[in-house]
Amino acid sequence: MPRPRDRILGNLETIYREAYDRAKASGDERRMLDLDASYQREQLLLEVLLDIRDSLAASPPASPGVDPLAAIETIRRVTKLR
């Protein structure tokens, strides 16, 4: 059973919050800005992946003619960062 979306996003926030607080305590403003930008980017990517996961779980079973490996390859090509 997949982990709930809120738990996954909460874990991401916890990891970044701890790093952000350490940077803030040491007065490293540049690191704070970098962490903030990284958190926003990773949160967006994670939400997209969770949306894909949720849509695949809600989809009817694949028809016999569908190649799951080809579908995964298509997703990889579409989501590949340049």
LINQUI-V711432 format. One record per backbone hydrogen bond with DSSP energy under -1.0 kcal/mol. NH is the residue of the N-H (numbers start at 1). CO is the residue of the C=O. E is the energy in kcal/mol with one decimal. If there is no record, write none. Layout:
NH/CO/E ; NH/CO/E
This chain:
8/4/-2.0 ; 9/5/-2.7 ; 10/6/-2.2 ; 11/7/-2.2 ; 12/8/-2.1 ; 13/9/-2.3 ; 14/10/-2.4 ; 15/11/-2.2 ; 16/12/-2.2 ; 17/13/-3.1 ; 18/14/-2.3 ; 19/15/-1.7 ; 20/16/-2.9 ; 21/17/-2.7 ; 22/18/-1.9 ; 23/19/-2.3 ; 24/20/-2.6 ; 25/21/-2.5 ; 26/22/-1.6 ; 27/24/-1.0 ; 28/23/-2.6 ; 29/27/-1.5 ; 32/28/-1.9 ; 33/29/-2.4 ; 34/30/-2.5 ; 35/31/-2.8 ; 36/32/-2.3 ; 37/33/-2.3 ; 38/34/-2.6 ; 39/35/-2.7 ; 40/36/-2.0 ; 41/37/-2.2 ; 42/38/-2.9 ; 43/39/-2.6 ; 44/40/-2.0 ; 45/41/-2.4 ; 46/42/-2.6 ; 47/43/-2.4 ; 48/44/-2.0 ; 49/45/-2.4 ; 50/46/-2.5 ; 51/47/-2.3 ; 52/48/-2.3 ; 53/49/-2.6 ; 54/50/-2.8 ; 55/51/-2.5 ; 56/52/-2.5 ; 57/53/-2.1 ; 58/54/-1.5 ; 66/63/-2.1 ; 71/67/-2.0 ; 72/68/-2.2 ; 73/69/-2.3 ; 74/70/-2.1 ; 75/71/-2.1 ; 76/72/-2.5 ; 77/73/-2.3 ; 78/74/-2.3 ; 79/75/-2.3
